[in-house]
């Protein structure tokens, strides 16, 4: 079993779902500075080893699209410990004629009081 009290887990899940929603909204609004602020300074995934390289790759993909719609479907939060959680969800992405439905996995870490994305990938 978990040593984390249930109330803390529920509050943490709510915080993470709220962060996820704000992340998706900043992406949909093409507000790149807000969008990239959701990522930890220690972010990396299989293709990008630094937040800087990720940021450089993502910036034109966020800012240059005409319209972007991001919907988060059925997020499942697993609180791993007080400072780390995993979220699995279906991401519905729409921009122009492109429509994608992707099962995403984020690892999030608590950075002071905020949750930040340290890993983003597909499931």
C-alpha positions, -999 to 999 in steps of 0.1 A, spaced: 0 0 0 8 37 -2 22 56 27 6 88 13 -26 98 31 -57 95 8 -67 132 12 -32 143 -1 -36 119 -31 -70 133 -40 -57 169 -37 -26 161 -57 -47 144 -85 -69 176 -86 -38 198 -88 -23 177 -116 -56 176 -136 -58 214 -132 -22 218 -144 -29 195 -174 -60 215 -183 -40 248 -181 -12 233 -202 -36 222 -229 -54 256 -228 -21 275 -233 -13 252 -262 -47 258 -278 -43 296 -273 -8 293 -289 7 311 -259 41 295 -262 57 312 -231 30 299 -209 30 265 -226 67 259 -222 66 271 -185 47 238 -177 79 219 -185 105 212 -159 140 226 -164 151 189 -162 127 178 -190 138 151 -214 123 123 -235 136 98 -261 142 125 -288 151 155 -268 177 155 -240 172 191 -228 143 215 -222 161 239 -245 161 215 -275 125 206 -268 116 243 -266 133 250 -299 114 221 -316 80 229 -301 80 267 -306 71 268 -343 47 239 -338 28 259 -313 30 295 -327 28 289 -364 -4 269 -366 -35 288 -376 -58 272 -350 -51 245 -325 -76 226 -304 -64 203 -277 -87 181 -256 -76 159 -227 -98 128 -224 -100 105 -194 -68 115 -175 -56 88 -151 -33 101 -125 -10 78 -105 7 96 -76 41 79 -73 52 99 -43 48 134 -29 69 149 -56 62 126 -86 32 115 -106 23 99 -139 -6 109 -160 -20 88 -189 -47 103 -211 -60 105 -246 -51 137 -264 -74 149 -292 -54 174 -313 -69 193 -342 -53 219 -364 -66 226 -399 -72 193 -416 -50 174 -392 -68 154 -365 -49 132 -341 -59 110 -312 -29 99 -292 -25 81 -259 0 102 -240 20 96 -209 34 125 -188 56 122 -158 52 152 -136 73 164 -107 65 189 -80 88 220 -83 83 240 -51 44 244 -53 38 237 -90 37 205 -110 60 204 -140 63 180 -169 96 162 -168 88 135 -194 62 135 -223 57 105 -246 32 83 -262 19 52 -244 
